[in-house]
Structures are given as structure tokens and as C-alpha cells.
């Protein structure tokens, strides 16, 4: 049975929801999944015991969560030995502005470089907005950010911006990569064999 680790850092809950959704999809596909909440300080498993890993975290005020950064600094070498993916959850991923999406990608790439991890795939995933859970100053800042990015939200209701169909496609592709049935792996193997 294919073993997959999903490690995440979530402060407001959307990254957790995304990871639980992926875990359910992987489980229904016959994978054995361990979900690890980095913020909760759960015991860390040996990465070497897994066939693949998905790591997810959110960006707030241009920074990654410290629990996520610490995990990656400790486990980047082990993660580099198995198929892996990083999901960066942010409001900027939903932005209609190319420069905002480029900025979040730059932050992500710099963080991955700083921790020494080079995942096979990096995806930017739109999160959620919950104005009712924020204080007055945070709410004002959130409205300024969403307006700046051209993101429409409901007045004071929680608004999910996550593209669940894209998450499902990512999950299917990830399973195929871990199982060695990814179309891109097959074409790379064909090229290698042709060159031998």
C-alpha cells in the first residue's frame, strides 16, 4: 500500500481543510495517509517510511509559518528522496493581478531555497476569507488586500476561494507520480531508453 505523508501548518483552518480533502481522496484511492499538523506539535514520523509527501502552508503578511519552516529545515534532505509537492495557500493565489501572483511565487521560491528543499511540484492554492473571525484592524487590512487583488468577497460571510476541482486534479497527478504512472515520468523514461 502506498504511504503518503501530508504535513501542514494552518492558522485559520483553510490549509487544514485542503489537506483533509486531499487525504480523503488519497485514502479512497487506496493510499495509507498520515496527516501531520505541524502547529499542534504532533510527533514527527520518519519521512523515509513514506512513498511520497505533500507539505502545505499558508502565507500571512508575506511570511511562512515558523512551524512549517522549522519542519522543512529539519526534513528537506529526506523529503528530497521521495516524490514531494508543496502547496502554498494564500489570498494572492486568487488575485486577478499577475504581479501579486508573481510576488507570492517569489516568496515561496525564496523560502524553499532557504530551507534547501526542492519539491517535484509547487502549487499556489487560493485560501479563504473569514471577516467575522478578524478584529477590526485585521478586517480593514483584509478588505484592503482583497480590493487590491481584485478579489470579491461576501460582505461579512466566510468566502472560500479554493478551486476544489484543481485540488482533485493535483491529487490524481500526485498519486500517479508516486506510483510511477505519471505521463511525464513515462515520457522521460522513454527518452532515456531511446538514448541508451
Phi, psi and omega in degrees: 000136181287127180258126182237132173261132171241111180248134183214158171235119183226127180259327184247355172107340183288321178297319176300315181298318179298314181295320177295324176297313179298317180301318179296319179295317179295318179297317180292340177271004176095010178273151171265121189241135170242123179259127185239116178272106184291329181289325181285349178072033178296153177301137182274129178279169173282120181301326183299343180279356183252154177271342180195162181216140172241127178243135182224144177201161181253161177247127176231127180054038176076013183229149174275158178293138181297324179298321178293312181300315180298316178301313182293322179297324180282326192244007181304315181300317180292320178296329180290348182265354180231160175302132184214157179216150176240130176250119178257113184262126182200164172289327182300332179296337179266359185295144174276355183261123182300320182294329177291318178293323178294322181295318180291326176294320178297316177300315181296311181298322178294318179297315180297320177297315182298326180268353177078027180247135179235082182296156178296331182213140173237128179238140173259127186236130177288139182266228181216161178235130179228082183303326183295337181272359184255154172285173184302311181295317178296322179296317178298317179296318179298317178296321178297317180294313181294322176296317179301321183272358180072029181264125179269131177232157175292155188313290180232013180269156175294131181238119176272130178252357183294134176268095185293328177295321177293323177297318179296319178297317177302314182299316179298317179296320180296315178302315180298319180296314181297321181278358179076019180249012179296133181303322180292325176294319180297317180291324177295319179295321178297319179295317179299315182294323180294329181278349183276000000 
